[in-house]
Amino acid sequence: MSETPYVSVLIPAKNEAGNLIPLLEEVRAALANEAFEVIVVDDGSTDATAAELRSLQAAGYPELRVLSHARSLGQSTSIHHAAQAARGRWLATLDGDGQNDPADLPKMLDLVRGSEGKPGGVKLVAGHRVNRQDTASKRWASRFANKLRSNLLKDQTPDTGCGIKLIEREAFLRLPYFDHMHRFIPALIRRHNGRMLVHPVNHRERGSGVSNYGNLDRALVGILDLFGVWWLIRRTRLDVTAQETEV
């Protein structure tokens, strides 16, 4: 790829054979008018995920780059590794199961275009799933986690678990890394005094397979992380910038 991408699409994928090929074709269609790259992180898959990605590369998908984990390290580590490798100014995250709709990305990009590096510029556009297509138990766990998180962190985000987000790469790389940190990106962006927007997005049923991330047990484990982030935010002084004075 000779052209520097404006946006890097980051997709963590664990055992998503059957979902990635249609998802990546949708990404290509949605971003046909953008300079983009796609980085899929094969997070220790044991199915045909790697084979499907190789077939796409062989068939001619020059925007596609693939990172691999020898064992599953989770969504946060996958996104972090992909962000480090990314070349775009903006990072767009998508879940690998096809439930996020890439057609939402152009509108999200319109909200941030030209704001990078500017004082008061948008650092994050967080998706909000207005018509969730999940099981009742998963929706209940999400409502419980969102309510608890919102009350404690005041992050002004109705749906922090939504997989589709648009984040300024420079701002993302300043965030502290820890396992499950992807659940707290809005709160962490606000910790750095970053401007955030919430955008309603489409949500779809999973294409095939079963959920590998985000089940109720993970939500309950995340309560410990929640209190850690609460402590971190209370201890920050990064919400005020230093001003240079001239003699």
Secondary structure, DSSP 4 states (H G I P E B T S, - for coil): --SPPSEEEEEEESS-TTTHHHHHHHHHHHTTTS-EEEEEEEES--SSHHHHHHHHHHHH-TTEEEEEESS---HHHHHHHHHHH--SSEEEE--TTS-B-GGGHHHHHHHHTT-TTSTT-EEEEEEEESS--S-HHHHHHHHHHHHHHHHHH----S-TT-S-EEEEHHHHHTSPP-TTGGGGHHHHHHHTT-EEEEEEE-B----SS---S--HHHHHHHHHHHHHHHHHHHT--TTS-------
